[in-house]
């Protein structure tokens, strides 16, 4: 139980950052900057995936 709470607290900041980043990607998409939007979406996915992978690999 403690591990789940700790993981959720650690992942809170990257998830909040990715939500903000995704909204910026949507803005870019609507403005016609599709390549920039795809790059921003990739950055958002990476900002959540990397810390999550580190947590998962550290627990094994």
N, CA, C and O atoms as a Tinker XYZ file with bonds, in Angstrom:
   240  protein
     1  N      0.829000   -1.204000    0.000000    73     2
     2  CA     0.000000    0.000000    0.000000    64     1     3
     3  C      0.864000    1.254000    0.000000    63     2     4     5
     4  O      0.576000    2.214000   -0.714000    81     3
     5  N      1.910000    1.241000    0.794000    73     3     6
     6  CA     2.799000    2.398000    0.871000    64     5     7
     7  C      3.485000    2.636000   -0.465000    63     6     8     9
     8  O      3.697000    3.780000   -0.868000    81     7
     9  N      3.832000    1.549000   -1.150000    73     7    10
    10  CA     4.514000    1.662000   -2.440000    64     9    11
    11  C      3.623000    2.341000   -3.479000    63    10    12    13
    12  O      4.096000    3.138000   -4.289000    81    11
    13  N      2.334000    2.019000   -3.446000    73    11    14
    14  CA     1.402000    2.614000   -4.410000    64    13    15
    15  C      1.249000    4.107000   -4.153000    63    14    16    17
    16  O      1.237000    4.905000   -5.090000    81    15
    17  N      1.132000    4.480000   -2.890000    73    15    18
    18  CA     0.985000    5.898000   -2.541000    64    17    19
    19  C      2.248000    6.662000   -2.913000    63    18    20    21
    20  O      2.171000    7.766000   -3.452000    81    19
    21  N      3.407000    6.082000   -2.630000    73    19    22
    22  CA     4.669000    6.731000   -2.964000    64    21    23
    23  C      4.810000    6.920000   -4.474000    63    22    24    25
    24  O      5.235000    7.979000   -4.934000    81    23
    25  N      4.454000    5.896000   -5.238000    73    23    26
    26  CA     4.525000    5.989000   -6.695000    64    25    27
    27  C      3.569000    7.055000   -7.216000    63    26    28    29
    28  O      3.918000    7.817000   -8.118000    81    27
    29  N      2.369000    7.112000   -6.653000    73    27    30
    30  CA     1.401000    8.125000   -7.083000    64    29    31
    31  C      1.902000    9.533000   -6.789000    63    30    32    33
    32  O      1.734000   10.434000   -7.611000    81    31
    33  N      2.507000    9.728000   -5.639000    73    31    34
    34  CA     3.030000   11.056000   -5.297000    64    33    35
    35  C      4.217000   11.444000   -6.182000    63    34    36    37
    36  O      4.357000   12.602000   -6.575000    81    35
    37  N      5.058000   10.473000   -6.487000    73    35    38
    38  CA     6.201000   10.753000   -7.357000    64    37    39
    39  C      5.733000   11.096000   -8.769000    63    38    40    41
    40  O      6.307000   11.973000   -9.415000    81    39
    41  N      4.709000   10.420000   -9.248000    73    39    42
    42  CA     4.230000   10.617000  -10.612000    64    41    43
    43  C      3.307000   11.824000  -10.755000    63    42    44    45
    44  O      2.938000   12.183000  -11.874000    81    43
    45  N      2.929000   12.454000   -9.652000    73    43    46
    46  CA     2.002000   13.576000   -9.721000    64    45    47
    47  C      2.573000   14.735000  -10.536000    63    46    48    49
    48  O      1.886000   15.269000  -11.408000    81    47
    49  N      3.793000   15.124000  -10.272000    73    47    50
    50  CA     4.397000   16.249000  -10.990000    64    49    51
    51  C      4.565000   15.970000  -12.484000    63    50    52    53
    52  O      4.179000   16.816000  -13.291000    81    51
    53  N      5.124000   14.819000  -12.894000    73    51    54
    54  CA     5.216000   14.571000  -14.336000    64    53    55
    55  C      3.860000   14.530000  -15.039000    63    54    56    57
    56  O      3.754000   14.961000  -16.187000    81    55
    57  N      2.836000   14.027000  -14.381000    73    55    58
    58  CA     1.515000   13.990000  -15.001000    64    57    59
    59  C      0.970000   15.404000  -15.165000    63    58    60    61
    60  O      0.399000   15.729000  -16.206000    81    59
    61  N      1.139000   16.246000  -14.149000    73    59    62
    62  CA     0.682000   17.631000  -14.257000    64    61    63
    63  C      1.419000   18.377000  -15.369000    63    62    64    65
    64  O      0.814000   19.143000  -16.119000    81    63
    65  N      2.713000   18.150000  -15.468000    73    63    66
    66  CA     3.499000   18.789000  -16.527000    64    65    67
    67  C      3.040000   18.304000  -17.896000    63    66    68    69
    68  O      2.950000   19.092000  -18.838000    81    67
    69  N      2.751000   17.017000  -18.011000    73    67    70
    70  CA     2.325000   16.494000  -19.310000    64    69    71
    71  C      0.941000   17.014000  -19.700000    63    70    72    73
    72  O      0.678000   17.214000  -20.886000    81    71
    73  N      0.057000   17.235000  -18.736000    73    71    74
    74  CA    -1.252000   17.805000  -19.052000    64    73    75
    75  C     -1.079000   19.204000  -19.645000    63    74    76    77
    76  O     -1.714000   19.543000  -20.643000    81    75
    77  N     -0.230000   20.000000  -19.035000    73    75    78
    78  CA     0.035000   21.341000  -19.557000    64    77    79
    79  C      0.664000   21.259000  -20.949000    63    78    80    81
    80  O      0.311000   22.030000  -21.841000    81    79
    81  N      1.586000   20.333000  -21.128000    73    79    82
    82  CA     2.283000   20.179000  -22.399000    64    81    83
    83  C      1.329000   19.719000  -23.496000    63    82    84    85
    84  O      1.425000   20.182000  -24.632000    81    83
    85  N      0.418000   18.821000  -23.169000    73    83    86
    86  CA    -0.562000   18.358000  -24.156000    64    85    87
    87  C     -1.463000   19.506000  -24.594000    63    86    88    89
    88  O     -1.814000   19.608000  -25.770000    81    87
    89  N     -1.836000   20.368000  -23.657000    73    87    90
    90  CA    -2.675000   21.505000  -24.051000    64    89    91
    91  C     -1.915000   22.432000  -25.008000    63    90    92    93
    92  O     -2.511000   23.004000  -25.921000    81    91
    93  N     -0.622000   22.579000  -24.804000    73    91    94
    94  CA     0.184000   23.374000  -25.730000    64    93    95
    95  C      0.285000   22.689000  -27.092000    63    94    96    97
    96  O      0.286000   23.358000  -28.125000    81    95
    97  N      0.370000   21.353000  -27.096000    73    95    98
    98  CA     0.381000   20.608000  -28.352000    64    97    99
    99  C     -0.920000   20.760000  -29.109000    63    98   100   101
   100  O     -0.913000   20.873000  -30.335000    81    99
   101  N     -2.039000   20.764000  -28.400000    73    99   102
   102  CA    -3.331000   20.984000  -29.048000    64   101   103
   103  C     -3.404000   22.387000  -29.650000    63   102   104   105
   104  O     -3.944000   22.578000  -30.740000    81   103
   105  N     -2.864000   23.346000  -28.941000    73   103   106
   106  CA    -2.824000   24.716000  -29.469000    64   105   107
   107  C     -2.004000   24.764000  -30.759000    63   106   108   109
   108  O     -2.423000   25.369000  -31.746000    81   107
   109  N     -0.846000   24.127000  -30.743000    73   107   110
   110  CA    -0.008000   24.094000  -31.947000    64   109   111
   111  C     -0.736000   23.426000  -33.106000    63   110   112   113
   112  O     -0.656000   23.901000  -34.239000    81   111
   113  N     -1.443000   22.335000  -32.841000    73   111   114
   114  CA    -2.168000   21.620000  -33.880000    64   113   115
   115  C     -3.227000   22.524000  -34.503000    63   114   116   117
   116  O     -3.376000   22.559000  -35.725000    81   115
   117  N     -3.957000   23.250000  -33.673000    73   115   118
   118  CA    -5.010000   24.141000  -34.176000    64   117   119
   119  C     -4.433000   25.311000  -34.968000    63   118   120   121
   120  O     -5.087000   25.830000  -35.872000    81   119
   121  N     -3.227000   25.722000  -34.640000    73   119   122
   122  CA    -2.594000   26.822000  -35.356000    64   121   123
   123  C     -1.941000   26.367000  -36.661000    63   122   124   125
   124  O     -1.420000   27.194000  -37.409000    81   123
   125  N     -1.963000   25.070000  -36.942000    73   123   126
   126  CA    -1.408000   24.556000  -38.184000    64   125   127
   127  C      0.024000   24.068000  -38.061000    63   126   128   129
   128  O      0.601000   23.629000  -39.056000    81   127
   129  N      0.603000   24.127000  -36.902000    73   127   130
   130  CA     1.972000   23.655000  -36.692000    64   129   131
   131  C      1.918000   22.187000  -36.277000    63   130   132   133
   132  O      2.146000   21.853000  -35.115000    81   131
   133  N      1.617000   21.322000  -37.228000    73   131   134
   134  CA     1.398000   19.916000  -36.931000    64   133   135
   135  C      2.687000   19.199000  -36.525000    63   134   136   137
   136  O      2.663000   18.354000  -35.631000    81   135
   137  N      3.793000   19.518000  -37.157000    73   135   138
   138  CA     5.056000   18.889000  -36.791000    64   137   139
   139  C      5.466000   19.277000  -35.371000    63   138   140   141
   140  O      5.940000   18.439000  -34.604000    81   139
   141  N      5.284000   20.538000  -35.030000    73   139   142
   142  CA     5.576000   20.985000  -33.671000    64   141   143
   143  C      4.663000   20.328000  -32.655000    63   142   144   145
   144  O      5.097000   19.996000  -31.551000    81   143
   145  N      3.400000   20.137000  -33.017000    73   143   146
   146  CA     2.449000   19.493000  -32.114000    64   145   147
   147  C      2.836000   18.042000  -31.860000    63   146   148   149
   148  O      2.753000   17.562000  -30.729000    81   147
   149  N      3.258000   17.347000  -32.908000    73   147   150
   150  CA     3.683000   15.952000  -32.735000    64   149   151
   151  C      4.903000   15.883000  -31.820000    63   150   152   153
   152  O      4.994000   14.997000  -30.971000    81   151
   153  N      5.828000   16.806000  -31.989000    73   151   154
   154  CA     6.996000   16.848000  -31.116000    64   153   155
   155  C      6.630000   17.125000  -29.667000    63   154   156   157
   156  O      7.201000   16.530000  -28.754000    81   155
   157  N      5.692000   18.016000  -29.458000    73   155   158
   158  CA     5.252000   18.340000  -28.102000    64   157   159
   159  C      4.527000   17.150000  -27.484000    63   158   160   161
   160  O      4.697000   16.875000  -26.296000    81   159
   161  N      3.719000   16.440000  -28.274000    73   159   162
   162  CA     3.044000   15.248000  -27.761000    64   161   163
   163  C      4.069000   14.179000  -27.376000    63   162   164   165
   164  O      3.909000   13.502000  -26.361000    81   163
   165  N      5.108000   14.029000  -28.177000    73   163   166
   166  CA     6.174000   13.081000  -27.836000    64   165   167
   167  C      6.890000   13.463000  -26.554000    63   166   168   169
   168  O      7.242000   12.601000  -25.748000    81   167
   169  N      7.101000   14.740000  -26.372000    73   167   170
   170  CA     7.726000   15.221000  -25.136000    64   169   171
   171  C      6.837000   14.931000  -23.938000    63   170   172   173
   172  O      7.333000   14.551000  -22.877000    81   171
   173  N      5.531000   15.106000  -24.093000    73   171   174
   174  CA     4.599000   14.835000  -22.998000    64   173   175
   175  C      4.597000   13.356000  -22.624000    63   174   176   177
   176  O      4.587000   13.004000  -21.444000    81   175
   177  N      4.606000   12.499000  -23.634000    73   175   178
   178  CA     4.636000   11.057000  -23.364000    64   177   179
   179  C      5.944000   10.675000  -22.675000    63   178   180   181
   180  O      5.948000    9.887000  -21.729000    81   179
   181  N      7.043000   11.233000  -23.152000    73   179   182
   182  CA     8.338000   10.933000  -22.543000    64   181   183
   183  C      8.464000   11.425000  -21.115000    63   182   184   185
   184  O      9.126000   10.795000  -20.290000    81   183
   185  N      7.827000   12.552000  -20.821000    73   183   186
   186  CA     7.932000   13.101000  -19.466000    64   185   187
   187  C      7.189000   12.251000  -18.444000    63   186   188   189
   188  O      7.445000   12.359000  -17.244000    81   187
   189  N      6.280000   11.415000  -18.902000    73   187   190
   190  CA     5.597000   10.484000  -17.995000    64   189   191
   191  C      6.249000    9.103000  -18.065000    63   190   192   193
   192  O      6.387000    8.430000  -17.043000    81   191
   193  N      6.646000    8.684000  -19.257000    73   191   194
   194  CA     7.156000    7.326000  -19.449000    64   193   195
   195  C      8.499000    7.100000  -18.758000    63   194   196   197
   196  O      8.713000    6.045000  -18.160000    81   195
   197  N      9.392000    8.061000  -18.832000    73   195   198
   198  CA    10.728000    7.861000  -18.266000    64   197   199
   199  C     10.689000    7.695000  -16.742000    63   198   200   201
   200  O     11.261000    6.730000  -16.236000    81   199
   201  N     10.041000    8.590000  -15.991000    73   199   202
   202  CA     9.986000    8.358000  -14.546000    64   201   203
   203  C      9.252000    7.067000  -14.169000    63   202   204   205
   204  O      9.624000    6.388000  -13.212000    81   203
   205  N      8.213000    6.740000  -14.927000    73   203   206
   206  CA     7.475000    5.512000  -14.638000    64   205   207
   207  C      8.347000    4.277000  -14.884000    63   206   208   209
   208  O      8.324000    3.336000  -14.090000    81   207
   209  N      9.098000    4.275000  -15.952000    73   207   210
   210  CA    10.018000    3.151000  -16.229000    64   209   211
   211  C     11.087000    3.041000  -15.153000    63   210   212   213
   212  O     11.437000    1.933000  -14.746000    81   211
   213  N     11.609000    4.160000  -14.690000    73   211   214
   214  CA    12.613000    4.139000  -13.629000    64   213   215
   215  C     12.030000    3.537000  -12.361000    63   214   216   217
   216  O     12.681000    2.728000  -11.700000    81   215
   217  N     10.815000    3.924000  -12.021000    73   215   218
   218  CA    10.173000    3.369000  -10.822000    64   217   219
   219  C      9.947000    1.874000  -10.973000    63   218   220   221
   220  O     10.220000    1.103000  -10.053000    81   219
   221  N      9.448000    1.465000  -12.132000    73   219   222
   222  CA     9.174000    0.036000  -12.349000    64   221   223
   223  C     10.453000   -0.774000  -12.303000    63   222   224   225
   224  O     10.493000   -1.821000  -11.657000    81   223
   225  N     11.497000   -0.316000  -12.972000    73   223   226
   226  CA    12.761000   -1.067000  -13.002000    64   225   227
   227  C     13.453000   -1.077000  -11.650000    63   226   228   229
   228  O     14.149000   -2.039000  -11.327000    81   227
   229  N     13.283000   -0.047000  -10.867000    73   227   230
   230  CA    13.910000    0.008000   -9.544000    64   229   231
   231  C     13.247000   -0.961000   -8.583000    63   230   232   233
   232  O     13.906000   -1.459000   -7.670000    81   231
   233  N     11.954000   -1.246000   -8.761000    73   231   234
   234  CA    11.237000   -2.127000   -7.845000    64   233   235
   235  C     11.534000   -3.594000   -8.120000    63   234   236   237
   236  O     11.238000   -4.442000   -7.277000    81   235
   237  N     12.103000   -3.915000   -9.263000    73   235   238
   238  CA    12.366000   -5.326000   -9.585000    64   237   239
   239  C     13.642000   -5.817000   -8.978000    63   238   240
   240  O     14.003000   -6.981000   -9.156000    81   239
